[in-house]
Amino acid sequence: PELQFDGSELIPGIGDVIARLDPELHPVAVFRWFTTPNPDLPSGAPRGGNLSPRDWLRLGFPAQPVAELASNL
């Protein structure tokens, strides 16, 4: 799926996260989860805010926290 890429490059760590997802999850649910800001993924920006799992990975943060969240879906 397109959400795995940033331009033409595979997003780092996304394969580790996808491997932890339940294969029975609906593709739309997976897309929404990857693209919705998650309170467990703070941006660290001065104004606060949260990142989506996809943006977390795109920005180079470690995949492990996202993989752990994915395994709980």
Secondary structure, 3 states (H helix, E strand, C coil): CHHHEECCEECCCHHHHHHHCCCCCCHHHHHHHHHCCCCCCECCCCCCCECCHHHHHHCCCCCHHHHHHHHCC
